[in-house]
């Protein structure tokens, strides 16, 4: 597997790699490299959120699913677990971009936003097919600022 060329690797496991993409720490990337478990998600996503929140400037969070078989959610997905992961919303997190997600995942996230009343939080979520599209979303958001 060819990983992204990043500025700083923060944490790795068999299923993921968490990194700062740039030296300015404006883009944080969670590369999901295989099927992952809830325990991993409950470890790395709060860490990602803390790192974002610690920055004095806006940050973009990119979740890059590097294998087709890796789903957005860990195995045994439950709505309660998902809610725990998305409830904390760092105030300086500008966008959360999921790369290589399918229509089923988008529909699921829309359903969750309606069921749990998380529309405000989920408005900043984007779903794209490629890394280049994700960087384009970041650039477009920066241009609007």
Buried (B, 14 or more C-beta within 10 A) or exposed (E): EEBEEBEEEBBBBEBBBBBBBBEEBBBBBBBBBBBBEBEBBBBBBEBBBEBBBEBEEBBBBBBBBBEEEBBBBBEEBEEEBBEBBBEEBBEEBBBBBBBBBBEEBBEBBEEBBEEBEBEEBBEBBBBBEEBEBBBEBBEEBEEEE
